[in-house]
């Protein structure tokens, strides 16, 4: 009788062990499924949201810089040359501070991404060649960029950058202009207008990691504008590769089309070969008097230069 009770006790103990092992197996399986499926999805959503935020921050940066040169015409006594505008750009999804406690173990949350924000002096140039009664001349402007390079863990890598007053996006499948630079080709009936604001960022530096970075930008003295009535005006860019050149050609053609210059006799455009390094693209506007040397292309080129610095921000102040 005692052996029967002892055997029954052993069965109860064995069933409890088996139950515990089964419960532990269920927990491990659930934990593994969470790690394999839920964590990457949450990380991907967070990084997509972050990159959309970066797009908005770069757009706001463009608007801030445009407001300075638009409201500071050359030679005006009320210009805003000494005004500094600041923009905060977040690097990655980590926010500079990652905390976990209780059941919210670090391994159950996505790994925070990081990024690098840089001011880069590239070899890109904007070139304007014009010909009129006074002869043929060429103006060349260096194009520096403010660049955000993602270091995503769950989504594709993206590079946002501000160049010549435009906001551009580069990723594996190509480049696209998110916000157009201040380049205008306009049909004003009897004349065509070519109005361009070459924008240069004077500064150098780079910051990487998590958390916000403050970008301070100050409009420097505006250079004298180049204006005149010309026979033709050729606008071109020299950029790093064919993909960038193709994007700039799209910018030129969109501006021409939106400006109502539709007669193919009055413009030509082109791009360098795919294998060419650096790449280039151009748009030549010849005016409505096709085939006749008439100074009917009114050109206005107003360069603007900014002093730009990067500053770290402590993101976990109490």
Secondary structure, DSSP 8 states (H G I E B T S, - for coil): -HHHHHHHHHHHHHHHHHHHHHHHHHHHHHHHHIIIIIHHHHHHHHHHHHHHHHHHHHHHHHHHHHHHHHT--TT-TT--TT-EEEEEEEESSSTT-----TT--GGGS----EEEEEEE--S-EEEEEEEETTEEEEEEEE--EEEEEEE-SSS---EEEEETTEEEEEETTEEEEEE--SEEEEEETTEEEEEE--EEEE--EEEEESEEEEEEEEE------EEEEEEEEEEEEEESSHHHHHHHHHHHHHHHHHTT---GGGEEEEE--TT-SSEEEEEEE--SSTTS----EEEEE--EEEEEEEEE------
